[in-house]
């Protein structure tokens, strides 16, 4: 029989939102782990992984709320304009951080 349409929509949206949160957390933890390769004493900076995961979670929450509060005509319109760019930032020939740019919508 399946779920009623409204229950299916809530379930689908919750899965989508949690998916964005999870992927954001994993990506942030990955960036935090990669940053350990560029510090002088990585064993003292392992909190970079937790910081990256936390920031990634916040980004996933923000993007999830943004996407779920859109009112597209159909589901394929939700991600058609989405693209992201990631690049390292250097200062004095050393890694100083990273930049992330997300294009959410084109006008």
C-alpha positions as CSV (number, residue, x, y, z in Angstrom):
1,X,0.0,0.0,0.0
2,X,2.8,2.4,0.8
3,X,2.8,5.7,2.7
4,X,0.3,8.5,2.1
5,X,1.8,11.2,-0.1
6,X,2.3,13.7,2.8
7,X,4.1,11.1,5.0
8,X,6.3,10.1,2.0
9,X,7.2,13.7,1.4
10,X,8.3,14.3,5.0
11,X,10.2,11.0,5.1
12,X,11.9,11.8,1.8
13,X,12.8,15.4,2.9
14,X,14.2,14.2,6.2
15,X,16.4,11.6,4.4
16,X,17.5,14.3,2.0
17,X,18.3,16.7,4.9
18,X,20.2,14.1,6.9
19,X,22.1,13.1,3.8
20,X,23.3,16.7,3.3
21,X,24.3,16.9,7.0
22,X,26.2,13.6,6.8
23,X,28.0,14.4,3.6
24,X,28.9,17.9,4.9
25,X,30.3,16.3,8.1
26,X,32.4,13.7,6.1
27,X,33.7,16.4,3.8
28,X,34.7,18.7,6.7
29,X,36.4,15.8,8.5
30,X,38.3,15.0,5.3
31,X,39.5,18.5,4.9
32,X,40.5,18.6,8.6
33,X,42.4,15.4,8.2
34,X,44.1,16.7,5.0
35,X,45.2,19.8,6.8
36,X,47.3,17.7,9.1
37,X,49.7,17.1,6.3
38,X,50.6,20.8,6.2
39,X,51.2,21.6,9.9
40,X,54.5,21.3,11.8
41,X,53.3,18.9,14.5
42,X,50.2,17.0,13.3
43,X,49.9,14.9,16.5
44,X,49.1,18.2,18.4
45,X,46.6,19.4,15.8
46,X,44.3,16.4,15.6
47,X,41.5,18.6,16.7
48,X,41.5,20.0,13.1
49,X,39.5,16.9,12.2
50,X,36.8,17.7,14.7
51,X,36.8,21.3,13.8
52,X,36.4,20.4,10.1
53,X,33.7,18.0,10.8
54,X,31.8,20.5,12.9
55,X,32.1,23.2,10.2
56,X,31.1,20.7,7.5
57,X,28.0,19.7,9.6
58,X,27.0,23.4,9.9
59,X,27.4,23.8,6.1
60,X,25.3,20.7,5.5
61,X,22.6,21.9,7.9
62,X,22.6,25.3,6.1
63,X,22.5,23.8,2.7
64,X,19.9,21.3,3.7
65,X,17.6,23.9,5.0
66,X,18.1,26.0,1.9
67,X,17.3,23.2,-0.5
68,X,14.3,21.9,1.4
69,X,12.8,25.4,1.7
70,X,12.8,25.8,-2.1
71,X,9.6,25.2,-4.0
72,X,10.7,23.6,-7.3
73,X,8.2,22.5,-9.9
74,X,9.7,19.0,-9.7
75,X,12.5,17.2,-7.8
76,X,15.0,17.5,-10.7
77,X,15.0,21.3,-10.3
78,X,16.4,21.1,-6.8
79,X,20.0,20.5,-7.8
80,X,20.3,21.6,-11.4
81,X,22.1,24.9,-10.6
82,X,24.2,23.5,-7.7
83,X,28.0,23.4,-8.1
84,X,30.8,23.9,-5.7
85,X,34.5,24.8,-5.9
86,X,37.3,24.1,-3.4
87,X,40.8,25.3,-3.4
88,X,43.7,25.7,-1.0
89,X,44.9,29.1,0.3
90,X,48.7,29.7,0.6
91,X,50.6,32.4,2.5
92,X,54.4,32.6,2.3
93,X,54.5,29.3,0.4
94,X,52.7,27.4,3.2
95,X,49.2,26.3,3.4
96,X,47.2,28.9,5.2
97,X,43.7,27.4,4.8
98,X,41.1,26.5,2.3
99,X,38.3,28.2,0.4
100,X,35.0,26.8,-0.5
101,X,32.6,28.5,-2.9
102,X,29.1,27.2,-3.5
103,X,26.9,28.3,-6.4
104,X,23.3,27.7,-5.2
105,X,21.2,29.4,-7.8
106,X,21.7,31.2,-11.1
107,X,19.5,34.1,-12.1
